[in-house]
Amino acid sequence: MESAFYRIFRSESDPVKAVLIGSDCPELTSVNINQAFELLDTNDVVLGPALDGGYYLIGMKKNHPAIWLEIDWSTDRVYQQTIDKINKFNISYSVLPVLQDIDTQDDWSDYLSRRGEKGNL
């Protein structure tokens, strides 16, 4: 993620808004993505928190490399540690609705049961 934002924002040309999404969040819709871009009109960062303590989406309108440092990746602390960094550096942000991403068979089963379906990974 850090590298992607670095590449996007390394040029000083036209202002850009960028949003990265996870590929494991079937609840994510175009409405969420459009809302993220809209929130970047008035915020520096937008996050879409996941139920497991991570996030399914992060958007920025300029690079903030300091927010990637000292994060316990792949843990239930990722989202909160990222928010703590954002606050530490006085970066404005907004948050999207919490959604469930799919990391385990149980996550998949929970997702399907909420939809009234059955299935396996």
N, CA and C atoms as an extended XYZ file, in Angstrom:
363
Properties=species:S:1:pos:R:3:atomname:S:1:resname:S:1:resid:I:1 pbc="F F F"
N         0.827       -1.181        0.000 N   MET     1
C         0.000        0.000        0.000 CA  MET     1
C         0.876        1.251        0.000 C   MET     1
N         1.892        1.224        0.853 N   GLU     2
C         2.782        2.377        0.921 CA  GLU     2
C         3.411        2.661       -0.436 C   GLU     2
N         3.865        1.611       -1.093 N   SER     3
C         4.501        1.762       -2.400 CA  SER     3
C         3.510        2.283       -3.443 C   SER     3
N         2.290        1.788       -3.401 N   ALA     4
C         1.278        2.246       -4.361 CA  ALA     4
C         1.021        3.735       -4.209 C   ALA     4
N         0.832        4.195       -2.979 N   PHE     5
C         0.592        5.624       -2.775 CA  PHE     5
C         1.823        6.448       -3.139 C   PHE     5
N         3.008        5.941       -2.844 N   TYR     6
C         4.225        6.649       -3.223 CA  TYR     6
C         4.266        6.863       -4.735 C   TYR     6
N         3.982        5.817       -5.475 N   ARG     7
C         4.018        5.911       -6.942 CA  ARG     7
C         2.943        6.856       -7.478 C   ARG     7
N         1.783        6.807       -6.886 N   ILE     8
C         0.690        7.660       -7.343 CA  ILE     8
C         1.013        9.126       -7.120 C   ILE     8
N         1.597        9.433       -5.968 N   PHE     9
C         1.782       10.827       -5.582 CA  PHE     9
C         3.196       11.355       -5.784 C   PHE     9
N         4.079       10.609       -6.437 N   ARG    10
C         5.457       11.081       -6.594 CA  ARG    10
C         5.555       12.256       -7.553 C   ARG    10
N         4.600       12.405       -8.415 N   SER    11
C         4.577       13.524       -9.360 CA  SER    11
C         3.898       14.719       -8.709 C   SER    11
N         4.369       15.895       -9.011 N   GLU    12
C         3.779       17.129       -8.474 CA  GLU    12
C         2.769       17.730       -9.452 C   GLU    12
N         2.286       16.933      -10.377 N   SER    13
C         1.350       17.453      -11.385 CA  SER    13
C        -0.031       17.687      -10.783 C   SER    13
N        -1.043       17.429      -11.527 N   ASP    14
C        -2.415       17.690      -11.100 CA  ASP    14
C        -2.739       16.998       -9.776 C   ASP    14
N        -3.580       17.633       -8.971 N   PRO    15
C        -4.019       16.967       -7.735 CA  PRO    15
C        -4.735       15.661       -8.058 C   PRO    15
N        -4.512       14.688       -7.222 N   VAL    16
C        -5.055       13.355       -7.442 CA  VAL    16
C        -5.693       12.862       -6.151 C   VAL    16
N        -6.741       12.096       -6.294 N   LYS    17
C        -7.302       11.352       -5.165 CA  LYS    17
C        -7.155        9.885       -5.530 C   LYS    17
N        -6.677        9.099       -4.572 N   ALA    18
C        -6.468        7.680       -4.837 CA  ALA    18
C        -7.111        6.857       -3.735 C   ALA    18
N        -7.719        5.748       -4.139 N   VAL    19
C        -8.364        4.834       -3.207 CA  VAL    19
C        -7.886        3.423       -3.526 C   VAL    19
N        -7.391        2.739       -2.496 N   LEU    20
C        -7.013        1.328       -2.629 CA  LEU    20
C        -8.049        0.492       -1.896 C   LEU    20
N        -8.412       -0.619       -2.513 N   ILE    21
C        -9.398       -1.504       -1.883 CA  ILE    21
C        -8.822       -2.902       -1.740 C   ILE    21
N        -9.329       -3.622       -0.755 N   GLY    22
C        -8.978       -5.019       -0.601 CA  GLY    22
C        -9.779       -5.864       -1.573 C   GLY    22
N        -9.269       -7.019       -1.881 N   SER    23
C        -9.973       -7.914       -2.802 CA  SER    23
C       -10.787       -8.959       -2.047 C   SER    23
N       -10.864       -8.817       -0.731 N   ASP    24
C       -11.520       -9.841        0.089 CA  ASP    24
C       -12.738       -9.308        0.839 C   ASP    24
N       -13.398       -8.317        0.267 N   CYS    25
C       -14.557       -7.717        0.936 CA  CYS    25
C       -15.756       -7.698       -0.012 C   CYS    25
N       -16.522       -8.787       -0.040 N   PRO    26
C       -17.648       -8.848       -0.969 CA  PRO    26
C       -18.765       -7.856       -0.636 C   PRO    26
N       -18.773       -7.296        0.565 N   GLU    27
C       -19.788       -6.302        0.930 CA  GLU    27
C       -19.486       -4.928        0.337 C   GLU    27
N       -18.264       -4.708       -0.116 N   LEU    28
C       -17.859       -3.428       -0.686 CA  LEU    28
C       -18.607       -3.182       -1.994 C   LEU    28
N       -19.179       -1.988       -2.125 N   THR    29
C       -19.935       -1.640       -3.325 CA  THR    29
C       -19.368       -0.381       -3.962 C   THR    29
N       -19.842       -0.099       -5.155 N   SER    30
C       -19.439        1.138       -5.823 CA  SER    30
C       -19.897        2.359       -5.031 C   SER    30
N       -20.967        2.220       -4.275 N   VAL    31
C       -21.439        3.330       -3.430 CA  VAL    31
C       -20.367        3.671       -2.398 C   VAL    31
N       -19.781        2.647       -1.760 N   ASN    32
C       -18.713        2.877       -0.781 CA  ASN    32
C       -17.514        3.560       -1.434 C   ASN    32
N       -17.140        3.089       -2.598 N   ILE    33
C       -15.974        3.636       -3.290 CA  ILE    33
C       -16.238        5.080       -3.700 C   ILE    33
N       -17.410        5.353       -4.260 N   ASN    34
C       -17.745        6.731       -4.623 CA  ASN    34
C       -17.777        7.638       -3.406 C   ASN    34
N       -18.307        7.126       -2.288 N   GLN    35
C       -18.336        7.905       -1.057 CA  GLN    35
C       -16.912        8.219       -0.597 C   GLN    35
N       -16.001        7.269       -0.718 N   ALA    36
C       -14.607        7.501       -0.332 CA  ALA    36
C       -14.016        8.657       -1.136 C   ALA    36
N       -14.236        8.645       -2.451 N   PHE    37
C       -13.716        9.741       -3.278 CA  PHE    37
C       -14.355       11.073       -2.887 C   PHE    37
N       -15.635       11.075       -2.591 N   GLU    38
C       -16.300       12.303       -2.164 CA  GLU    38
C       -15.739       12.806       -0.838 C   GLU    38
N       -15.491       11.911        0.099 N   LEU    39
C       -14.946       12.306        1.398 CA  LEU    39
C       -13.541       12.883        1.273 C   LEU    39
N       -12.819       12.492        0.237 N   LEU    40
C       -11.489       13.051        0.025 CA  LEU    40
C       -11.537       14.503       -0.446 C   LEU    40
N       -12.704       15.002       -0.798 N   ASP    41
C       -12.825       16.421       -1.124 CA  ASP    41
C       -12.580       17.284        0.109 C   ASP    41
N       -12.906       16.746        1.289 N   THR    42
C       -12.809       17.536        2.519 CA  THR    42
C       -11.918       16.894        3.586 C   THR    42
N       -11.295       15.769        3.273 N   ASN    43
C       -10.416       15.070        4.208 CA  ASN    43
C        -9.160       14.616        3.488 C   ASN    43
N        -8.070       14.468        4.254 N   ASP    44
C        -6.815       13.995        3.667 CA  ASP    44
C        -6.796       12.488        3.474 C   ASP    44
N        -7.490       11.764        4.363 N   VAL    45
C        -7.497       10.303        4.339 CA  VAL    45
C        -8.917        9.821        4.587 C   VAL    45
N        -9.264        8.710        3.983 N   VAL    46
C       -10.520        8.021        4.279 CA  VAL    46
C       -10.200        6.547        4.493 C   VAL    46
N       -10.835        5.963        5.509 N   LEU    47
C       -10.640        4.554        5.825 CA  LEU    47
C       -11.972        3.824        5.852 C   LEU    47
N       -11.954        2.591        5.384 N   GLY    48
C       -13.101        1.701        5.500 CA  GLY    48
C       -12.726        0.588        6.463 C   GLY    48
N       -13.145        0.686        7.712 N   PRO    49
C       -12.756       -0.329        8.697 CA  PRO    49
C       -13.438       -1.672        8.459 C   PRO    49
N       -12.689       -2.733        8.729 N   ALA    50
C       -13.215       -4.090        8.643 CA  ALA    50
C       -13.505       -4.611       10.047 C   ALA    50
N       -14.444       -5.531       10.136 N   LEU    51
C       -14.827       -6.103       11.429 CA  LEU    51
C       -13.654       -6.731       12.179 C   LEU    51
N       -12.651       -7.209       11.456 N   ASP    52
C       -11.543       -7.914       12.094 CA  ASP    52
C       -10.447       -6.997       12.632 C   ASP    52
N       -10.653       -5.668       12.554 N   GLY    53
C        -9.670       -4.734       13.085 CA  GLY    53
C        -8.713       -4.176       12.051 C   GLY    53
N        -8.883       -4.571       10.823 N   GLY    54
C        -8.091       -4.011        9.732 CA  GLY    54
C        -8.934       -3.007        8.966 C   GLY    54
N        -8.645       -2.851        7.689 N   TYR    55
C        -9.505       -2.024        6.846 CA  TYR    55
C        -9.532       -2.575        5.434 C   TYR    55
N       -10.683       -2.366        4.789 N   TYR    56
C       -10.897       -2.863        3.436 CA  TYR    56
C       -10.624       -1.801        2.386 C   TYR    56
N       -10.449       -0.545        2.820 N   LEU    57
C       -10.256        0.566        1.895 CA  LEU    57
C        -9.453        1.641        2.596 C   LEU    57
N        -8.539        2.254        1.858 N   ILE    58
C        -7.850        3.451        2.313 CA  ILE    58
C        -7.704        4.373        1.116 C   ILE    58
N        -7.994        5.632        1.337 N   GLY    59
C        -7.860        6.624        0.283 CA  GLY    59
C        -7.097        7.829        0.799 C   GLY    59
N        -6.391        8.490       -0.105 N   MET    60
C        -5.630        9.694        0.241 CA  MET    60
C        -5.658       10.661       -0.928 C   MET    60
N        -5.396       11.927       -0.619 N   LYS    61
C        -5.226       12.888       -1.699 CA  LYS    61
C        -3.804       13.432       -1.738 C   LYS    61
N        -2.957       12.956       -0.839 N   LYS    62
C        -1.512       13.142       -0.913 CA  LYS    62
C        -0.875       12.062       -0.061 C   LYS    62
N         0.393       11.796       -0.315 N   ASN    63
C         1.057       10.717        0.390 CA  ASN    63
C         1.344       11.101        1.841 C   ASN    63
N         1.095       10.179        2.744 N   HIS    64
C         1.383       10.335        4.166 CA  HIS    64
C         2.193        9.127        4.625 C   HIS    64
N         3.482        9.061        4.274 N   PRO    65
C         4.268        7.856        4.546 CA  PRO    65
C         4.394        7.509        6.028 C   PRO    65
N         4.278        8.464        6.911 N   ALA    66
C         4.450        8.192        8.342 CA  ALA    66
C         3.358        7.279        8.899 C   ALA    66
N         2.193        7.226        8.255 N   ILE    67
C         1.121        6.406        8.828 CA  ILE    67
C         1.370        4.913        8.657 C   ILE    67
N         2.324        4.532        7.826 N   TRP    68
C         2.607        3.116        7.596 CA  TRP    68
C         3.614        2.549        8.596 C   TRP    68
N         4.282        3.411        9.343 N   LEU    69
C         5.348        2.974       10.234 CA  LEU    69
C         4.795        2.395       11.533 C   LEU    69
N         5.441        1.369       12.012 N   GLU    70
C         5.133        0.759       13.302 CA  GLU    70
C         3.674        0.312       13.422 C   GLU    70
N         3.176       -0.330       12.378 N   ILE    71
C         1.840       -0.915       12.381 CA  ILE    71
C         2.004       -2.435       12.493 C   ILE    71
N         1.252       -3.051       13.363 N   ASP    72
C         1.287       -4.502       13.524 CA  ASP    72
C         0.383       -5.128       12.465 C   ASP    72
N         0.921       -5.241       11.250 N   TRP    73
C         0.154       -5.733       10.115 CA  TRP    73
C        -0.381       -7.135       10.380 C   TRP    73
N        -1.516       -7.434        9.785 N   SER    74
C        -2.189       -8.738        9.892 CA  SER    74
C        -2.626       -9.053       11.323 C   SER    74
N        -2.962       -7.999       12.052 N   THR    75
C        -3.502       -8.175       13.402 CA  THR    75
C        -4.804       -7.394       13.517 C   THR    75
N        -5.481       -7.565       14.640 N   ASP    76
C        -6.720       -6.826       14.881 CA  ASP    76
C        -6.464       -5.396       15.362 C   ASP    76
N        -5.209       -4.967       15.342 N   ARG    77
C        -4.844       -3.614       15.777 CA  ARG    77
C        -4.546       -2.665       14.614 C   ARG    77
N        -4.579       -3.149       13.402 N   VAL    78
C        -4.162       -2.345       12.247 CA  VAL    78
C        -4.981       -1.066       12.111 C   VAL    78
N        -6.288       -1.187       12.129 N   TYR    79
C        -7.136       -0.002       11.961 CA  TYR    79
C        -6.867        1.023       13.067 C   TYR    79
N        -6.891        0.581       14.326 N   GLN    80
C        -6.707        1.521       15.435 CA  GLN    80
C        -5.317        2.143       15.422 C   GLN    80
N        -4.296        1.364       15.118 N   GLN    81
C        -2.950        1.928       15.041 CA  GLN    81
C        -2.840        2.944       13.906 C   GLN    81
N        -3.523        2.697       12.808 N   THR    82
C        -3.517        3.654       11.702 CA  THR    82
C        -4.225        4.946       12.115 C   THR    82
N        -5.363        4.832       12.779 N   ILE    83
C        -6.070        6.024       13.279 CA  ILE    83
C        -5.183        6.785       14.259 C   ILE    83
N        -4.491        6.068       15.129 N   ASP    84
C        -3.584        6.731       16.083 CA  ASP    84
C        -2.508        7.526       15.353 C   ASP    84
N        -1.947        6.959       14.289 N   LYS    85
C        -0.936        7.673       13.493 CA  LYS    85
C        -1.535        8.900       12.818 C   LYS    85
N        -2.705        8.739       12.251 N   ILE    86
C        -3.379        9.856       11.587 CA  ILE    86
C        -3.592       10.997       12.587 C   ILE    86
N        -4.056       10.655       13.774 N   ASN    87
C        -4.267       11.679       14.810 CA  ASN    87
C        -2.949       12.290       15.264 C   ASN    87
N        -1.916       11.476       15.422 N   LYS    88
C        -0.607       11.968       15.866 CA  LYS    88
C        -0.071       13.045       14.925 C   LYS    88
N        -0.296       12.871       13.631 N   PHE    89
C         0.222       13.803       12.649 CA  PHE    89
C        -0.825       14.824       12.187 C   PHE    89
N        -1.927       14.914       12.930 N   ASN    90
C        -2.982       15.902       12.636 CA  ASN    90
C        -3.451       15.855       11.187 C   ASN    90
N        -3.680       14.658       10.700 N   ILE    91
C        -4.172       14.447        9.346 CA  ILE    91
C        -5.692       14.326        9.434 C   ILE    91
N        -6.396       15.082        8.615 N   SER    92
C        -7.854       14.983        8.644 CA  SER    92
C        -8.291       13.674        7.989 C   SER    92
N        -9.368       13.089        8.540 N   TYR    93
C        -9.815       11.811        7.996 CA  TYR    93
C       -11.313       11.641        8.207 C   TYR    93
N       -11.834       10.704        7.464 N   SER    94
C       -13.224       10.293        7.605 CA  SER    94
C       -13.266        8.775        7.512 C   SER    94
N       -14.354        8.209        8.022 N   VAL    95
C       -14.483        6.759        8.108 CA  VAL    95
C       -15.760        6.310        7.415 C   VAL    95
N       -15.644        5.268        6.624 N   LEU    96
C       -16.780        4.629        5.965 CA  LEU    96
C       -17.426        3.625        6.919 C   LEU    96
N       -18.547        3.040        6.533 N   PRO    97
C       -19.163        2.000        7.375 CA  PRO    97
C       -18.238        0.798        7.555 C   PRO    97
N       -18.378        0.143        8.693 N   VAL    98
C       -17.631       -1.082        8.973 CA  VAL    98
C       -18.224       -2.208        8.118 C   VAL    98
N       -17.342       -2.943        7.435 N   LEU    99
C       -17.749       -4.095        6.631 CA  LEU    99
C       -16.909       -5.299        7.024 C   LEU    99
N       -17.379       -6.470        6.655 N   GLN   100
C       -16.633       -7.695        6.941 CA  GLN   100
C       -15.832       -8.096        5.721 C   GLN   100
N       -14.543       -8.309        5.936 N   ASP   101
C       -13.757       -8.920        4.871 CA  ASP   101
C       -13.682      -10.421        5.133 C   ASP   101
N       -13.179      -11.148        4.162 N   ILE   102
C       -13.177      -12.607        4.251 CA  ILE   102
C       -11.733      -13.091        4.365 C   ILE   102
N       -11.391      -13.561        5.553 N   ASP   103
C       -10.044      -14.084        5.783 CA  ASP   103
C       -10.042      -15.573        6.123 C   ASP   103
N       -11.178      -16.083        6.570 N   THR   104
C       -11.243      -17.477        7.011 CA  THR   104
C       -12.535      -18.117        6.510 C   THR   104
N       -12.605      -19.435        6.650 N   GLN   105
C       -13.835      -20.158        6.316 CA  GLN   105
C       -14.999      -19.654        7.168 C   GLN   105
N       -14.745      -19.373        8.448 N   ASP   106
C       -15.805      -18.854        9.323 CA  ASP   106
C       -16.322      -17.503        8.832 C   ASP   106
N       -15.410      -16.630        8.378 N   ASP   107
C       -15.833      -15.332        7.821 CA  ASP   107
C       -16.759      -15.544        6.624 C   ASP   107
N       -16.373      -16.477        5.752 N   TRP   108
C       -17.169      -16.766        4.560 CA  TRP   108
C       -18.541      -17.310        4.946 C   TRP   108
N       -18.556      -18.228        5.899 N   SER   109
C       -19.827      -18.800        6.362 CA  SER   109
C       -20.716      -17.728        6.985 C   SER   109
N       -20.132      -16.844        7.793 N   ASP   110
C       -20.898      -15.742        8.395 CA  ASP   110
C       -21.488      -14.840        7.314 C   ASP   110
N       -20.674      -14.510        6.321 N   TYR   111
C       -21.135      -13.669        5.217 CA  TYR   111
C       -22.313      -14.328        4.493 C   TYR   111
N       -22.163      -15.604        4.167 N   LEU   112
C       -23.229      -16.310        3.452 CA  LEU   112
C       -24.485      -16.423        4.303 C   LEU   112
N       -24.340      -16.672        5.591 N   SER   113
C       -25.520      -16.806        6.452 CA  SER   113
C       -26.278      -15.473        6.570 C   SER   113
N       -25.566      -14.363        6.571 N   ARG   114
C       -26.235      -13.059        6.587 CA  ARG   114
C       -27.012      -12.835        5.298 C   ARG   114
N       -26.558      -13.445        4.225 N   ARG   115
C       -27.236      -13.337        2.935 CA  ARG   115
C       -28.267      -14.437        2.733 C   ARG   115
N       -28.357      -15.355        3.683 N   GLY   116
C       -29.298      -16.454        3.570 CA  GLY   116
C       -28.853      -17.547        2.625 C   GLY   116
N       -27.519      -17.687        2.465 N   GLU   117
C       -26.975      -18.690        1.553 CA  GLU   117
C       -26.130      -19.693        2.333 C   GLU   117
N       -25.771      -20.787        1.659 N   LYS   118
C       -24.854      -21.762        2.215 CA  LYS   118
C       -23.739      -21.964        1.197 C   LYS   118
N       -22.555      -22.328        1.687 N   GLY   119
C       -21.457      -22.581        0.765 CA  GLY   119
C       -20.138      -22.707        1.465 C   GLY   119
N       -19.155      -23.150        0.699 N   ASN   120
C       -17.787      -23.302        1.194 CA  ASN   120
C       -16.847      -22.515        0.312 C   ASN   120
N       -15.679      -22.257        0.860 N   LEU   121
C       -14.633      -21.600        0.084 CA  LEU   121
C       -14.082      -22.532       -0.961 C   LEU   121
